Amino acid sequence: MTQPRSLTNARLADGRLVDIDLLDGRIAAISPATSAPEAQDRLDLCGRLLVPGFVDGHIHLDKTLLGLPFQPHRPGDSIAERIAAEKALLRHLPISVEARAHVLVAQVSRFGTIALRSHVDIDTDYGLSNLHALLSVREAVRDVMDIQIVAFPQNGILRDAGTAELLDEAVATGADLVGGLDPAGIDGDITAHLDIVFGIAERRGVGIDIHLHDPGALGCFELRDIASRTMASGLQGRVAVAHAFALGEVEPAVFGATAEALARAEVAIMTNEPGAAPMPPVGRLRDAGVLVFAGSDNIRDAWSPYGNGDMLERAMLIGYRQGMMADSDLCHTFAMATALPARALGLGTDYGLAPGARADLVALDAGSVPEAVAGRSGGRIVIKRGRVLGHR
Ligand SMILES: [Zn+2]
């Protein structure tokens, strides 16, 4: 059955067993489960845990090498070296950006991701070609995936003259947000870099999502600068910073001042659990009122051979790395892959397991959210706009 009128015997996160009526791709009503006999237009979930679909807050659809045989990783010591290595690799691939992006969207969809934010490389070499590829993918998959696109200056803005104009054009062409990259570490001029990024956001009326790997006190200085610019431009709630390694490696006073500034400006932080790199402390940021959400970031690309796009596994990795053991901790890492990125992406009341919301749901083979996270529950039934996309 691809379009059931109701889902029966669904286990909610609070333990209740319910039936859910669906209408026009949305949740019409939620009521206690009845033992009504099987009907053709019902999908019996048999007590599976039903949750809102996963939201991947940070992915790079144009970078993945999925669709090709496994590619050996090419190491690079600095970000600049790895940018150059990626360019060399991607220049001669036998399949298009579009084809690779389609493979990745299909893969994350099977894991239960129903919305994602993808960065797309914008530079003077690619121009807007990768953006056009992703705009076409977005249109083609609109029934299975909601896609936001960030115009991302992977080569820097100042160090690749002409990129500022391309970023502006990218937003005018259909990118939803403007990105940035290490204002100090890549461009060497924090003020000039952020002037351009915030200038485009204000002029075009879009949000901002900046990659920030700059370390320690320098990175925290940049975070506070971003926070104060966010307040000045009235962009509270529409600015995110990815990685923000600096928050994981500064003394408490600097951390406290920076977290307070981020919370006040409603600047969100994205982490993917960055392997050996320092990581923003999720619990301390949550306690300080900072929204921290998860994303896959690199999946099988020139930056990392790892990753599969499973946001439940991502929640587990974050909890494991940060020593989060209690049920409440596991529920929080789960929220980092569902409700919190939904808030960061501005999905609003369309998202969630409540009457009126879109029926974008995942049924998991688990009895509770903590069990699903800890066990990286494998079984999935993915439902998008009320349509069953498939079982896994
Ligand atoms: Zn990234």
Residues whose N, C-alpha, C, O or C-beta is under 5 A from the ligand:
A	BS01	ZN	D297
